[in-house]
């Protein structure tokens, strides 16, 4: 599961003013037994690179899927409270 959260009016901002968060929940096959990874990345525009680059990445590992899902939702709620209320997963 992967989701991008932006603030209202995001598409009307200049590239240099845009920022967004990406949160994801994935299964990690790099551990035995497999675990679940919740990631949160903050992206901003890089004028030097001429693309969006992440300036902050937070990663957490969980042995139980339900715990990872709870953490994903907790991170999502915090971002929503900070104004990142538009999701690319909402139709």
Rosetta blueprint (number, residue, H / E / L):
1 X L
2 X E
3 X E
4 X E
5 X E
6 X E
7 X L
8 X L
9 X L
10 X H
11 X H
12 X H
13 X L
14 X L
15 X H
16 X H
17 X H
18 X L
19 X E
20 X E
21 X E
22 X E
23 X E
24 X E
25 X E
26 X E
27 X E
28 X E
29 X L
30 X L
31 X L
32 X L
33 X L
34 X L
35 X E
36 X E
37 X E
38 X E
39 X E
40 X E
41 X E
42 X E
43 X E
44 X E
45 X E
46 X E
47 X L
48 X L
49 X L
50 X L
51 X E
52 X E
53 X E
54 X E
55 X E
56 X E
57 X E
58 X E
59 X E
60 X E
61 X E
62 X E
63 X L
64 X L
65 X H
66 X H
67 X H
68 X H
69 X H
70 X H
71 X H
72 X H
73 X H
74 X H
75 X H
76 X H
77 X H
78 X H
79 X H
80 X H
81 X H
82 X L
83 X L
84 X L
85 X L
86 X E
87 X E
88 X L
89 X L
90 X L
91 X L
